[in-house]
Every structure is written in C-alpha cells, then in structure tokens.
Amino acid sequence: MKRTLIAQVEDKPGVLNRVASLFRRRVFNIESLTVGHTEQPGVSRMTIVVDSSRTDTQKVAQNLYKLANVIKVEDISEQPAVMRDLALIKVGINGGQTRSEVMQIVKTFRARVVDVGLETLMIEVTGPEEKVTGLVEVLRPFGIVEMVRTGRVAMARGNSSSKSS
Amino acid sequence: MRRTGAQIVWEMLRQEGVEVVFGIPGGAIMHTYHPRQQYGIHHILVRHEQCAAHAADGYARASGRTGVAISTSGPGATNLVTGIATAMMDSSPIVCITGQVSTPVIGSDAFQETDITGITLPITKHNYLVTDVKDLAYVIHEAFHIATSGRPGPVLIDLPKDVQQEETNFMAPEGEPQLPGYHSVGLADPLLVQQAATLINGAKRPVILAGHGVMMSDAVEVLRAFAEKTQIPVTFTLLGNGAFPASHHLTLGMMGMHGEAVANHAIQEADLLLAFGMRFDDRVTGKLDRYAPNAHKIHVDLDATELNKIVPVDVSILGDLRHVLEQLMPLVKSTSHEEWFKRINIWRTEADLRDVVSRPQNGRLLTPHVINAIWEATRGEAITVTDVGQHQMWVAQYYHLDRPHTLITSGGLGTMGFGLPAAIGAQVGQPDKEVWAILGDGGFQMTLHELATVIQEQLPLRIAICNNNYLGMVRQWQELFYDQHYESTHLLNPDFVRLAEAYGIRSWRATTLEEGHQAIAEARCHPGPTLIDFQVAQKGEEGNVYPMVPADAALHEMIRRSMPSPEYQNLIEERR
C-alpha cells in the first residue's frame, strides 16, 4: 500500500541531499518525492510516497526526524486528503484526424492542450495519479514523444494543518 | 568586536570550554592555526589526521567532554573519515573542523579540494559548510550542542579559506541554539513504564542488558539500585562494560559473540529481557530468529529509530534511561529470584572451570594472562584503551571494571588502528590517571606513527602489545572455519622494542608470564611513556578467544574451551 508522508524541512542548501542520502543508506524504497516552497519563508515541504509493503513508513518518519534540518514529519495516509499529480505529455500527430481525436480525449479528461506544434501536441493534466495514468494509457497508442510527471503532492482536507508550528 | 573567521574559531572553542585540540595544519587551514596561541588552547600535533579524530574520540570518552579534531582540506579531511565513522557508530561527541578551498573556487576541482560535507553526510550526526563568516560563531555553537546532546555523535564544520580570512563583528552566541528540527526526547510515557513494571514484577528469569546508553544517560547509580531492588542479574555489551560493577554479585559479565557463557545462557533461557541503552547489535544477539525465544522484551532507548529496529519488543520506551529507571523504581517489587540464581550458578561454576586464567602455567605466555597481570598490577583502576581483535575481547573479559568510562574501545565500527591514538586522547583527557593502551600487533602497526606524538607530548602512556605475529582474530576464524588455511594473516613484524627505543620510548620484551609481571612492574615505575612487547601464544586453545558464538549460531551454541582434567578441576574447586 502506498502511504504519504509530509515533511517540513528547513530551506537550506543540501537538505534534499541529506534526505536522499538517508533513504539510500537505510535502503528505504521511495515511490516518489516532491519538494517545493510553502507559505512559511525558510521552510520547504516534501511529499514522500512510500510503498509500505516494502518499507516501514514509521521507520522512515523516525529516521527523518533524526536529521537536524527536518522540522516535522506527518503521515497523512489515514486522513482525508487531496492528492495530486501533474503531467506534461507530448503526443505525436500525423494528420488532422488524430489531432481532433486527441483533443477530444483531452477534453474528456478535463486536461488542457498547452502547446500545439506542427507534428505534436503538448497536454497538461492534473489530478489523482489514477486519472493521470488513465490519460497516459489512452494517449499511448497515438505515440507519446515525451512525458514528465511531478509525482504526488498532498494536503490534508479541512482545518488540520501540516504547518511546522 | 571585529574578528576574522580564524579568530572566531578559537573564540568559540574557548567559549565551549575546549582546552585541547588534535590536528595537523595544511594549506587550507593555516590561517586558522595562525592565531591559536593567543587563545591558550593546546594543540596536539598528530602524525596522521585519522589519529586526530581517534584521539578526539578517546579524549571525549575518557573525559566526558567534547573532542576536537582539526585538519586541512582534501586529503587532510578524507583522512578523518575513519575516525568520524568510528565516533558515529559509538555515539562519541567530537567536532571536526576542516579547511576548505576558498568559496569562489569550490566545485572547480581546485588543489586539495574535496567535498567533505558530502563524503561525511552519512557518518556525521550533522555537518556544515560555512560560506559566510557571519554564520561561523553560531555554527560552532550549534555544532557543540548537537554533538553532545541527545544521542551524541560527530559533527563536522567545513571552513573555506576565505571565510577564515574575512572579518566580521563577533558576538558570542549564548544559550541553547534555536534548532526547529532538533528535537529532544521528553519524559517517557507513564503507561508504557507501568506496562514494563508489570512485566518485571511477573518475571521469573529476568536479565538486564546494559549498554553504552547506561553511562551516557548517567544511569549507573540508579541501574545498580534498580538491579539490587529487583535482584535481576546484569550483563553488558562491549561498550556497556563499566555500566555495572564487575565485582557485584549480580553481574554476569559481557554478553555476545565472545561474551561470558553464563550471560549468553541466561539470555537464551530468560523469560524477560530488559534492554537498557543498547541496540541489539548482531555481535550480541547471535542468530536472530532463535534469540531469547521465550523472553518478553522491554527496550528503553533515547533514539526512536533503535526501538524495534532489530528485535521486535513487547514494550518499547522512548526516553532518557536515567529518568525511565527513576520512574520504574517505585513501581517494581523487591524480589529474590532464588531459583533463577541457582540455575545461573551452575553455568557460573562450569565457566570458572573452563577459565584459562585459573589453569596451571605451562611456561607459555597467553594474552589472558597478560591482561590479568595488568589488571592485578593496576588493581583494576587504570583506564584501558584497546585496539580491535582478540586482545580487545580478552580485555573485555579479564580487565574487570568497577567504574564507568574506564574502557575505551571501538565497538560498532571495529576500527583497527584506533587503540594508540585513542589512548593518546584518553591520557590527555585524564592526565592524572594511569592509561594503558592494550593493542594487538596488527592494529598497532596501522597507527604506530603516533608513538612520535606520545613522545612529543611526553605522555606517560603504558603501551602493551599482545604480539602473536598474526592478525589474530582473522587467524582464529581461519583455524576454526577456513580449513586452517592462514591466508594473508601472518605478520612478519619489526622488533617492537628497538622500534620503541628509536622513538625514545622505554621498552621491554616479555616471553613468559614472569617476565611479563616484571616488565609491567618496571613500566609502572617509569615516569615517561613505556612499551612492552608481550610475545603471546598464537594458536589453538591458548591462542583463541573463547567462548565463541560462530556465525549463524544461536547465542547459547558457543564453542567453549575444553574442560580441564579431573585433577585440575579438583585443584580449582579447592582454590575457590
């Protein structure tokens, strides 16, 4: 089962390296890790997805806590939460018919075309990972030229907050 | 106050109470060295940076203060690595300061540049690359706090040359550093403490496993009171040696691969293990799936990642051991465990019969005899520092300790070459104590250049080499498990006596126990440093460490020294 950890870390050089080095050293298997700024200056937020059948999530959290730059770690897997993945998908187009077919699919998935080239379309899709994966699978027969996914970002619903203090 | 980075280093070291540092200067750290004397901090010039880290480590373990090692960039910094990893594994508080190339050229493969913060990331508790002189004072303050608090460990500060040279307004930071991500452990959960007490009060065959944490949390006194109230026998890990008095009737001695048979049997037959500040290292558990199969387990540790890491336990308590024991004391009942001690005494009697030290002399010198002789001569009151290998296990078995912090040894990492430099640190940290560096001939030769440091500092160190012309522990494994094929373990050694004389160290050679006693007595009277080359037995029952739990065996499945013949058994019985 996939579990989601939110880690608040100090926004200092090398912190991502410390976290990555920890995962490597302790042989933790990580599905995805995203990192970005938060509402608090000086604090970055990591969303870490762990396959709990292979790696004990609690161990990951406890070991993260031992890093001096990690402020707070929270497992939000049991809470109602919004989980999102973003993908940019470049699809090869050979002729007007495929173009309109792809546009139709994009519309159905509530995705967006963000770039139109002579022989390609770039599509942006945001949503739960299953939705993104679903769109990718449908587009695959058209020929995916290039693709990038961000990995999961997550936030608990309602009043609860993963703020560092 | 305007101060350069270099001056701030010494200002801050002085503020942190540092009186002595170990190191070697070089291109990228010279600027820091330059103003040292104005600050009255003693510098001990070692001969290899690895030994600066080991000496800082030995100093920390012997004195209870923070050890400091200084080196230049590049090779100077990488030479520290083994010493840092050793300190990390044994939770020893040291601060390492490394020079670095100037900030504008970092990343350009400049002369003697190396990414030491990257290299030491997994082997330090924390590390810093200081790129602005304004941060330096605070970083040093933080580094000492992190190194010494919680579960102690090594911290490294990488200091570029231009940061050492730049000036800034210096204000010494005071109070505890504000570290949003550095969490101290609070009081243990009373519910868990109550659960532990219930298990303790119901146990018939309990055993206390005392680790290094007992001494680090200053729990020696309360552990003794706890053991005496509950009448629970105590066994200790290698680093826990000293956590409980060896002469106490409740002690079982060391546990594990070369632990006392009585301790290992007791663990395997126990119905309750109380693991106090220890981490179930593979050297103390034997085969895990058959470890203490009938025992409930209680584990108290300050580090949450140690709980349920190796051995799943019934009650895991996160907390400072001294506080947890204080919480437990009023909850546990006074008991006697008479049946349990009857059983234990059977193992004890048998172990006494197999003990090599109680056997008659045959003229050959055995390392256990050497250790026993040193123990008797020093009345067990010296600080002993070991290297790694057979002699280390024999020191743990035969240099019985009644006081904490008096055995200094590389446990977790098992670093050969640790002994001599760590003994230098220990002697510097405890100048009025008698310090014995007890080494093997293999490990001694990994760092023997530090004899020069011993002389330069005029340290009255007692060096004992248990010389069997082999990498003895590897040889033992080859004898027992590798068809007696002694691949690459024989050492053709120099004449250690003449070597020591070349350094200006008074030295002796002993080939019999009588000569050994004589040399020890003479060495102890000599005011300066001394070295004794003990030529000890190499093989078989005389040359191997017993008991021994072989790889993949359960803890009670030990290889033992054979029983003596019946007449000797009677002799030993009579003497008892």
Contacts between the chains, C-beta under 8 A, distances in Angstrom:
chain1	res1	chain2	res2	distance
A	9	B	181	7.2
A	10	B	180	6.7
A	10	B	181	5.9
A	13	B	129	7.7
A	14	B	117	7.1
A	14	B	129	7.6
A	17	B	118	7.3
A	17	B	121	6.8
A	18	B	121	6.3
A	21	B	121	5.0
A	21	B	122	5.6
A	22	B	122	7.8
A	25	B	122	4.8
A	59	B	305	6.9
A	59	B	309	7.7
A	62	B	304	4.5
A	62	B	305	4.7
A	63	B	305	5.3
A	65	B	183	6.3
A	65	B	304	7.0
A	66	B	303	7.5
A	66	B	305	6.2
A	67	B	126	8.0
A	67	B	181	6.9
A	68	B	125	7.6
A	68	B	126	4.5
A	68	B	146	6.2
A	68	B	179	6.2
A	68	B	181	5.4
A	68	B	182	5.0
A	69	B	181	5.1
A	70	B	181	4.9
A	71	B	180	4.8
A	71	B	181	4.5
A	164	B	180	6.6
A	165	B	180	7.4
